[in-house]
Amino acid sequence: MNNVFFRGVACLVLLCVPVALRAETQVASIGDAGTTALPNFKQLVQRVGSAVVNISVEASSTEPLPGEEALPEFLRRDPQRPFMSMGSGFIIDASGLIVTNNHVVEKSSKIIVRMLDDRTDYEASVLGRDPKTDLALIKIQAAKPLPTLAFGDSDAVAVGDWVLAIGNQFQLGQSVTAGIVSAKGRKLHSRESSAYDSFIQTDASINPGSSGGPLLNTEGQVIGVNTAIFSPGRAAPQGGIGFNIGIGFAIPANLTRSIIGQLREKGKVTRSYLGVIIQPIDSDAAAALGLEKAEGALVADVLPESPAAKAGFERRDVIVSYEGTRIVEHDDLPILVAETAVGTKVSINILRRGKAHTLTPTVLELIPQNLSIPADQPQPNAVGLVVEPFTDAQGKAGVRVEAVEPRSPAAMAGFMAGDTIEEMGEKRIEDLSSFESVVKGLVPKRPVLVLVRRKEGTRFLTLKVEK
């Protein structure tokens, strides 16, 4: 059975869940902490439930729903009828502003919001969407002030904290589930993942239709927006027939607050960019770079005319902190940069050949043309590599990888056919002769960084020969 990440699209699934939680009477004994009463979920739901809404989306489409081919024919959608999907949302302003997921409303031609207290339906308009974080802001025109939810501090959330999830699971209507925070800062390693992913993971049951609903702390504050589940049974990240197995993900409230604020003011999200292509540092790369710890962001390329280029960044630099915030994982950096105000001069600490430096670029607005990378042609050869001489359009000579031997050191290092090898162990590769000379000088079990160029830019691979 395959495991996938599934951003909740409502599908018909028959489930039997015979377990009930009675929060006001149960107690739990936790080691030396003694006996602690559970939160009073009943009072919490009574207080916040009316601010959570069901969202129905209509769009003209003849495409089958994800996973629909696995359903019996009598359960499949009539292709002549408009596409319908269901999700959830929550009200953040009494005038009718509602937060939900981008994937709930992105293909909508008509959005209907149902209030659960009086079962009133409203047609909603989209004020703004942000696909990168999967957030959207919609608005309804209500005749009276509406109940609202407030954002809490997601940074203050700790693993083990009680949480409550509310949403329209499987189109059954509003459902409430309880659990704990299982982890923080989770990334979804799928085709739908984003550089800005940093999810709260919870075991509170989240299922198709929960998308856009709130994840609440015991104070009734929104600490996350439910958006995805990890589910067995599907081979593609687009999801389909999925169900909860205790691994759900929510967009942190602090990120949501920032994104929704921009959508409310401008209808779009403006982000800053630095102009470096980065990659993670594993233990072999750390050894090759002479680092004490395998942490930070390794600069594999610097985009021309970017803030990073103007500030003096170089390939092989290791970014260790950004505006005083330590960079442990390489993907800590994009979120910090994106949330920096455009035009801000920032302080970035780096390690360059073992020496500490501070660079102070001024970040600029992220627009598509800022990310265009010169399309040099691909790469060369090493232990397990078949390489050919190569000369690029600018007359630079090097070597290109034509084939990679399976299970070879090169294959283990991640070389691919079409790669262009530019450097090995800080030595420039100009031709086959210089390449073979470096290969012959490799020391067994001592990792060496190899700079390769691909269509998306350059990156370092860590090559290590055993003998």
N, C-alpha and C positions, 0 to 999 in steps of 0.2 A: 504494500500500500504506500503510495507516494505521499509526501508531506509538502504542503504549499502554504504560502502566505496568501490570504484571501481578504480583500477589502469588500465588506459586506454588500453583496447584491442579493435582494430578496429572492428566495427560491422556495418552492413547496417541498417540505421535508416532514415526514411523520416521525415524531419523537415521543417517547414516554419517559417523563422525568418524575419519579415518585418520591423525591426527597424534598422536605420542607424545612425551612429554618425559622425557629421561633426565638427572635432575638431578645425579647424582654425577659425570658425565663432561663435561657441557657447560660452557663458559666463555663469558663475554661481555666484550667490550672497550667501555668507555664513555668516550670522549673522553680527556681527560688523566688520568682516574682510573686508567688502566691496566687490566689484565686481572683480573677478579674472578670467583672460582668461585661457581657457583650454590649455594643451600642444598642440603643433603642431604635431599631430600624423602622418600627411602625410610626413613631412620632416624626422621624426624619422624612419618611415618604409622604406623610400627610402634609408636611410643611413645604416640600419642594416639588412634589409630583405634578402640580397644576402648571408649572412653568416648562414642562417637557412636552413636546408636541410630536405628532405623527406627520410625516411628509410623504405625499403621494406625487409621483412625477410621471407626466405623460410626454412621450416623444414619438414622432412618426418614424418608425423603423421596421424593416422586415427582417433584420438580422436576428438569429436565434439568441436566446439568453445564454450566458456562460453556463455550461453543464447541461443545457436543455436536451442535448442529444442522448443523455443518459436516462432521461425520464421516459416512462411509458407514453405512448402516443396520445392517450386521452388526457394526459396532464400537460402536454406541450401547448404553447401559446399559438393562437390562430394568427398566421402571418399577415392576414388582412386587417387585423385589429391593431390599434396603436400600442406601442410598447409602454408598459407600465412598470414602475419599480417603486419600492417603498423604503423609507429611511426614517430617521429621527432628527430632532433638533431641540434647542432650548432657547428660551427668550432671555435676552440680556438687557433689554430696555423696554419700559412700559409702553412705549409708542409702537412696538411691534417688530423690533429688530431680533432676528433669530440666527443663531450659529448652527451650521451643519457641515457635512463633508462636501468637498468639491465633487467627488464622484457620485454623490446623490443627485446633484442638480445640473451637472455639466452638459448633458444632452437634452435638457428639458425644453419642451415647447409650452408646457403648462405645469405649474407647481401648485398643489393644494395642501394647505396646512390645516390640520384638525386640532382644535383645542379639546383637551380631554375632560375639562370640568363641565362644559355645557354642550360638548360634541358639535361645536360650531365650526364650519369650514370656511376658510379664507383663501383667496387666490394670492399668491406671493410673487414678488418680483425680485430679481437678483441684483444686489447692489455691487457685488464684486466676488471674484473667485481667485484662488491661488493654488494652481495645480501642484506646485512644488511641495507645499505642506498639506495638501488635500483639505483645505479649509474654504468655506464659502459663507457669505453673509447675505441673508435674504430679508425681505420686509413685507409685512402685511399691514393693512389699514383696519384697525380695530375701532369700534365705537366707544370703547372704555379702556382705561388703563389696565395693562396686563400684568400678571405675576411674573417676577423675574428671578434669575439666579445670578449670583455674584462669583467672580473668579477668586480662587484662593492662590496661595503661593506654592507652585509645584516644586520649586527648589527645596522647600521645607519638608516635602513628603519623604518618608523613610520606608525602606523595604520592611514589610511586616505590618504597616499601617492598614487599618480597616478601610475599605472603600465600598461604595455602592454604585452600581451601573443601572441606568434606566434607558429603555429603548423599546421600539416596536419590533420585537424579535419574531421572525418568521411570519410577519403580518398578522400576528395573533392579537395585536393591541399592546398597550403599554405593559411591559414586564419589568420587574425589579429583581436584581440579583446582587448578592453580597459576596465579598471576598477580601483579599489582601493585596497590597502592592508586592509583586513578585520580584521585580527588578526595575532599574531605571537606566536611561540612556541606551535603550535597545535600538539596533539597526535592523531593517528588513532587507536581507540580502536576496533580492529578487529583481526582476525587470521593472517593477514598480517602485523600487527604492529611490531615494533622493539623498543628495548630500546634506539635506537639512533634517533627515530623520534622527530623532532622539526620543524614542517612545517610552512611556511608562508601561510596563508589563503587569498584567493582573490576572488572577485566576477567577475573578468575578465573571460569571458566564456572559459572554458576548457572542451573538449569533447574527446571521444575515437579517438585516432590518434594524440592527442596533446602530448602524453607521450614523454618526452625527450626534448621538445622544451623549449625555454628560457622564463622566466618572466623578463621583462626589466623595469628599472626606466626611468624617462624622459630624462636622459643623455645618454640613449642607452646602459647602462651597465647591465650585467646579475646579477640580485639579487636573482634568484631562478631557479630551473629546474622543470618544470611542471610534476607531477607524478600521481596525484590521484584526484578523485572527489567524493563528497558525493551525491548519486543519489537515487531517489525513484525507486521502481519497481523490486528490486532484493532482495532475502532473504539470499544470501551468499556473503561474502566479495570478492570472486573471480570476482564478477562483471558479465558482460554480456551485456544485452541491457540497457545501461545507458545513461543519458544525463545530461547536465548542468542545475543546478537550482540556480547557484550563489554561490556555495561553492566548490572551488577548492583548491588544495594544491600543494605547490612547495618546493623542498628541498633547504634550504638557501644556498646562494652562498659561504659563508665562510666555511661551512662544505664541500660543493662540491669541492672548491679549494683544501682543504686539502686531500680529498679522491682521486681526480683526479691526484694530484701531486704524490701520492704514486703509483697509477696505472701506471702512466707514467714512473716512475723510476724503479719500481720493479715488476709490473704486478699483484700485490696483495696489500692488506691493512693490516698493522700490527697495532694492538691495544694493549693498556695496560689493565691490570685488577688488581683489589684490593683484591677481594676474600670475599666479604660480600654479603649476600642476604638481600635485603632491601624491605621495604614496606612503603606506605604512612601513615601519621599521621592525623587522623580525630579528631574532637573535643573531643570525648570520650577517645580516646587513649591519647590525650594531657592531659586530666584531670587525667587519671590513672597514667601518667608519671610525673605529677606535672609541666607541661610546661605552660608557659604563652600564647603561641600561637601554633596553630595546623600547624606547619611547620617543615621541616627537613626530614631526612631519618632515619627511625627506623631500626636498625640492628636486623633481625630475626634469622640470622645464620652466622657463620664464617667458611669458608671452611678450612679444615685441611691443614697445611703446606703452606698456602697462605700468601701473603704480609701482609694482615690484621691480620692473626693469629700470625705471628711473631712480629707484632708491638703492640700486646696486645688488639686488639678489642674484645669486649664481646657482647653477646646477650643483647638486651635492650639499648645499646648505641644509642644515637641520634646524627647523623652527622649534624652539623649546618653550616659548611663552609669547602670548599676545596680550598687550595692555595689562601685563601683570598676571594674567591667567595662564597657568601651566598647561602645556599641550602634552597630554599623555598618549592619546590615540590620534592618529593623523586626521580623522574625521571630526575631531573636536574643533578644528580650525574653521571650516567653512561656515558653521553657524555663527561663530564669534564675528567673523568678517561681515557676514550678511546683515547682522543686527547692528553694525556700526553705522552711524549717520554718514551719509554721503558727504565727502569733503573733509572728513576728520583726519587729522594727522595722528597716526598711531605709532606706538613703540613696540617693536618686535625684537625679541632676543633670539639669536641664532648661534649655532656652532659651525665654524668653517675650518676644516682641517684641524679640529681639536681646540681651536681658539674661540673665545666668546666675543661676539660683536652685537651691537644694537643698531638696527636700521629703523628709519622713521618715514615710511611711505605715507602718502595721502590717498586714502581709498576713494575710488570713483564709483559712479553708478554702473551697475551691472546691466548691460544691454547686449543683445546677441552679437553685434559686430566686435565687441570687446573681447569675445572669446574665440574669434577666428584664429586658427593655428596654421602657419604655413604648411602646405601639404607636400612635404618632402616624401620621396618614395622610401619604402621599407628597408629591411636589414640583412646581416652577415653570418659567420661560422665559428665553432669552438669544439670542445670535446663532445662528440655526438652531433656536430653540425656539418652540413654540406654548404659551402659558401662559394660565392662567385664575386669577381671584381665588379665594382659598381662606381659609376660617376654620375653625380646628380646634375641638375640643370645649371647649377652655378659652377660646375667644373670641379667640385670637390670629389676626391677619390676615396673609396672605402670598400667595404665588403657587405654583401647582402646574403642573408640566410635563404637558401633554396630548399632545404629539407632538414628535419630534426629527427634524429634516431630515437625511437620509442625507448623509454626507461633509461635514457642516457643522462649524464649530469646536466646537459643542456636542457633536456626535456624536463627534468626535475626543477631546473631554475626558471622555467616558463618561457623559453625561447619559442618563437613561432616562425613559420615560413613567411618570408617577406620582411622580416626585421632587418634593419640596417644597424650594424655595430659601429658605434662612433668612438667609444673609449673602453679600455679594459684596465682596471687597476690604475686609473689616472693617466694611462698612456694612450695617446691619440692613435687610432687605427686608420692608417692612410691607404693601405693596400694589403694584398694577401700575405706579403712577406712580413710586414709589421704585425699582422694578426697572428701568424703562425709563431713568430718569435715570442710574443707574449704568452701564447698558449703553452709553448714548451717550458716557459719559466714559471708556470703555475706550481705552487707548493701544495702538496697533498694535504687535504683537510683544512686548508686555510682559505676562507671565503674571500672572493674578490668581487667588487662591484663592476658590472658591465653596463655601460650606457647604450641603450638601443633606441632607435627611432621607429615609431609607428605612425599611422595616419593621424591619430589623435594627439601626437606629440611624443616627446622623449620620456623614458622611464628607466630606472635602474633595476637590473636583475642581479641576483646574488648567485654566482657560480662557484661550486666547490667540487673539486675532484678528490676521489678517495685514494687513488694511488697513481 
